[in-house]
């Protein structure tokens, strides 16, 4: 997998959206691998990484809200 991820953020407020965009690409990679290999367990690590990125985005939102 070689997604074109852009994690270059101009401000802290941009970070959650960048993390969520990366998570979406990771979930798409999971689906692509599962379809290509015909195996539901293929690419599961990308799905797990997506979940971690989504949680991080939520924590970033909370940190921004406290400012």
N, C-alpha and C positions, 0 to 999 in steps of 0.2 A: 504494500500500500504506500502510495506517495501522494497524499492529499496536498493541495496547495493551500496552506494555512497562513493566514495573516494575523499575527499576534502583536503587530506594531500598533500601539495605542497612543493617541495624542493626549489623552487625559485619563485619570482614574475611572471616570464614568464610562469610558469605552471598554474597559476590561471585561465586565460581565458579558457583554454582547459578543466580544471576540471569543471568549471561552465557550459560549453557547453555540456559536457558529462552528467552532472546532468540534464540539460534541456532535452536532448534526452530521458533519462529514465523517466522523468515526462511526456513527450508527449506519450511515449509508454504506460505508466500507464493509461493515458486518453483514448487511443484507446482500451486498454484491458477492461476497465470498461464499455465503451460505447458498445462494442461488447457483453460483458457478460450480461449486463442489458438490452440490446436492447433499450437504451435511449441515444440520442445524447447529453443530458445535463449532463450525468453521468461523474464525474471526471473532469468537466470543470475547477475546481480550480487548478488542476495539470497543465493544459495547461496554465493557467494564470501565475502560478509560473514559468513555463518554459520560458515564454516571458520575465519575469522580470530577470531571470538568464541570458538569451541571451543578454539583454540590459546591464546588469552588465559586462558581458564578453567583450562586445564592448567598454565600458568605461574603463575597465582594459587595453585593447589593446591600447587605446588612451593614457592612463597614461604612459604606458611602452614606447610608441613611443616618448614621451616628454623627456625621460631620456637621 
